[in-house]
Structure formats: structure tokens, C-alpha cells
Amino acid sequence: MATPSAGDLGAAAGELRLLAAALRFLEFAGTGAARPPAVPVLEAAFPVLEALAAAPAWRSNAAVIAALCEACHDPVDMPIIFLAKFK
């Protein structure tokens, strides 16, 4: 992964905060369906969250880390498998 510019870091933090806001309103509890509808959203987002958290150039930025923490906070009923990587 290339070294991000200041603009890249700011944009990533902003995008992560938007993702965090969306995740807060997803339904994780059983809805009668075999699989909660939020799971595919997390499955799509997780590789990006994991890559940002793993890359020193991104995780060394306070705004990016704060936004990652916001996106990966512990909402009620969020499957623990998604939280384990960020705890």
C-alpha cells in the first residue's frame, strides 16, 4: 500500500465516519431471515477496515484511527466475529 497523502488520510477518515454512521442504523438482531441483512454490508466493508487497521501509514494517523474505532464500536447485537479483529 502506498504512503497516503494528507488529503488521502482526511478523505479516508471522513469516509470511515460515514460508514460508522450507516453501521449504527443497520439491523443485526434476528428479523426472521436466516441471515441478518447487515451481515453482507459488514462482509463487504471488513476487508477495507482490516487493511486500513493493518497498514502502518494509515493507522499512524489519529483521525483515521478515531474513525476506525467509531466504525468498529460495539453496537448491540453486532456479530462478535467482526469485532474481534479490532479489539
C-alpha positions in Angstrom: 0.0 0.0 0.0 1.4 3.4 -1.0 2.0 6.1 1.5 -1.1 8.2 1.8 -1.1 12.0 1.4 -2.6 14.3 4.0 -5.6 14.6 1.7 -6.0 10.8 1.4 -5.8 10.5 5.2 -8.5 13.1 5.7 -10.7 11.6 3.0 -10.4 8.1 4.5 -11.3 9.4 7.9 -14.4 11.1 6.5 -15.5 8.0 4.6 -15.0 5.9 7.7 -17.1 8.3 9.7 -19.8 8.0 7.1 -19.6 4.2 7.3 -19.8 4.3 11.1 -23.0 6.4 10.8 -24.5 3.9 8.4 -23.5 0.9 10.6 -25.2 2.4 13.6 -28.6 2.0 11.9 -28.2 -1.5 10.5 -30.3 -4.3 11.9 -28.2 -7.0 13.5 -30.9 -8.8 15.5 -32.8 -11.6 14.0 -35.5 -10.5 11.7 -36.9 -13.9 10.9 -34.5 -14.2 8.0 -31.8 -16.9 8.1 -29.1 -14.2 8.0 -29.4 -10.6 9.3 -29.4 -8.1 6.5 -26.5 -6.2 8.0 -24.1 -9.1 7.6 -23.4 -8.6 3.8 -22.7 -4.9 4.4 -20.1 -5.8 7.1 -18.6 -8.5 4.9 -18.1 -6.0 2.1 -16.6 -3.4 4.4 -14.5 -5.6 6.6 -11.6 -6.2 4.2 -11.1 -2.4 3.8 -11.3 -1.8 7.5 -8.9 -4.6 8.2 -6.4 -3.3 5.5 -6.5 0.3 7.0 -6.0 -1.0 10.5 -3.1 -3.2 9.4 -1.2 -0.6 7.4 1.2 1.5 9.5 0.9 4.5 7.2 -2.9 4.6 7.8 -3.1 3.5 11.4 -0.5 6.1 12.5 -2.9 8.9 11.7 -5.1 9.9 14.7 -8.1 10.9 12.6 -8.1 7.5 10.7 -7.8 5.5 13.9 -10.5 7.5 15.6 -12.8 6.9 12.6 -11.9 3.2 12.5 -12.8 2.9 16.2 -16.1 4.7 15.6 -16.9 2.3 12.7 -15.9 -0.7 14.8 -17.5 0.3 18.1 -19.5 -2.3 19.9 -23.1 -1.9 18.8 -25.8 -4.1 20.3 -26.1 -7.4 18.6 -23.2 -6.8 16.1 -21.7 -10.3 15.4 -18.6 -10.7 17.5 -16.6 -12.1 14.6 -16.4 -8.6 13.1 -15.3 -7.0 16.4 -12.6 -9.5 17.3 -10.1 -8.0 14.8 -10.4 -4.5 16.2 -10.3 -5.2 20.0 
